[in-house]
């Protein structure tokens, strides 16, 4: 699919079919995340691929919506602050880099005909517990991954003129 059309077509899927995700599609999606740009090419993130079958109750503790566990897979991205580049003022780019990688993953999934829904409202303590995350990493986002069982609603986005400034801030 042409890139602009892909961006326009992608939506947050909140209903999934149980059909398995073919391994070749999954690998292309994960590869897109791997190839995402990161500050100073540090690549301070790791991906978690989680099969939902048999883990439904555990995963509902992570994020309590029923549709979240209907997809066959959930993908998580974890930032590694100690490995990340830091700006002169100390800003750590681990979460930024992880976010860029997750965005690549989500767009690649849409290109493969698969649905996702960015989840930031998960319980980080539960994520640490059920996935065995060490204290020096930070879970950033999760998304179900599967075939959509719903249709997109019209997107509501601000007009470009509402979010764009040239040369200087004018807010």
N, C-alpha and C positions, 0 to 999 in steps of 0.2 A: 504494500500500500504506500502511496506517496506520503511523505512525512507530514505535511500540513494536514492532509485528510485524516491521517492516523491520530494526530493530536486532537482534531475536532471530534473524531468518532469515539475516542476513549472516554469511559465514564466509570464512576464508582459503582461496581456491581454489588448488589445486596441480596442476590438469590443465585444459587449455583446448582448445576446438575452434578450428580455423583460420579459421572464418567471419569475414568483415570486420565491423567495428563501423560501423553506419550513421552518417553525418556528423551527422545531427540528434541522435542519442543522445549522440555524443561532445560536441557543442556544449553540450547540457544539463548534462552531467557537468562540463565545464570551467567553465561558468557557475556551478555550485554552489560550486566552489573560489574563483572570483573574488568571490563574495558573502560568503565567510566573514568573520567578525569578526576584526579585528587590533587590537593595542594602538595607541591613538591614531589608528586608521584609516590607519596608515602603509603597509600592504599591501607589506611588504618580502619578497616572494617572486616567483618566476617559475616557470612550468610548462614542461616539455619534453614534447612528444609525439613518440615515436620509433616508426617502423614497424620491425617485427622482420625482415620478409622481406628476405633478402639481407645482413643484418647479424648473423646468428646467432653466428658465431664471435667477432666483436667484442663482442657483448653477453654472451656466456658468460664473457668476461674480467671483466666488471662483477660478475656474480653467477653462479657456476658450476653451478647446477642446470638440468637440461635443460628442466623444465617452465616455467622463467622465460621462455624464448624461444619457447614454443609459442603464446602469445597473439599476436594480430596487432599489438598495440600495447603499448608500455611508456610509462608516464607517470612523469616525474621531477619533483620539486619542489626548488627551490634557494632558500635563504635569502640575503638581502642585509643583512648586519649593519650596514653603514654607514647604511642607510635606516631601520633599526628604532628603535622606542622603547626607551629604557633606564630601568629602575627607579632609584630614588634610590641604591641600593647598587651600581649599575653593571650589574646583570643585564640582558643584551641579550635582547630578546624575538623576535628574528628566527626562531630555530628553533621557538619556541612558535607563532608566527603561521603559519609554514609547515606545522607539524603540524596546526593547526586546519583550514587549507585542504585538506590532504590527507585529513583525516577527512571533511570535507564531500564531497570528490570520491569517496571510497570508498563512502559511504552513497548518494550519487546514482547511482553505478554499480550498486549492488545494486538500487536502485529501478527501474532500466532493465533488470533481468534479466541484468546483466553481472557477472563475477567479478573480484576483485582479491586481492592478497596483499601486505600491507605488507612491504617489504624495507628493512631498515636495515643488514643485514650485507653491503653491497656494498663494493667497493674504491673509495674516494674518489679516489685518484690516477688510476685507470682512468676514472672518470667525468669528471674534469677533462680527461683526454687525448682521449677519444673524442667528447665533446660540446663541446670547446673552451671550457670554463668559465674565466673569469678568476679570478685569485687572490683577489679581494675578494668572492666569493660562496662559499657553502657548500652542497654537495649534501646534502640531508637524508634523502630517502627516494625509493624507486622502487616502482612496482607494475605487474605485467602487467595488461592490460585486455582482456577477451574473454569469450566465452561459456563457462561452466563445462562441463567434460567429466567432472566427478566429482560426488559427493554429499557433503553436509556430515556430519561426524562430530559426535557430541554435544559441546557446549561444556562445558569445565571452567572454572568460575568460582568464586571465593570467595563465600561467603555474605555478604550485605550487612552483617551484624553484624560480620564480620571486617575490614571496610574503612571502617567509619563511626564517627565520633566526633561528639558534639554538644557544642558550647561550648568544649571544651578537649581537647587531645591526651591520650590515655590509654594510650599505647604503653609 
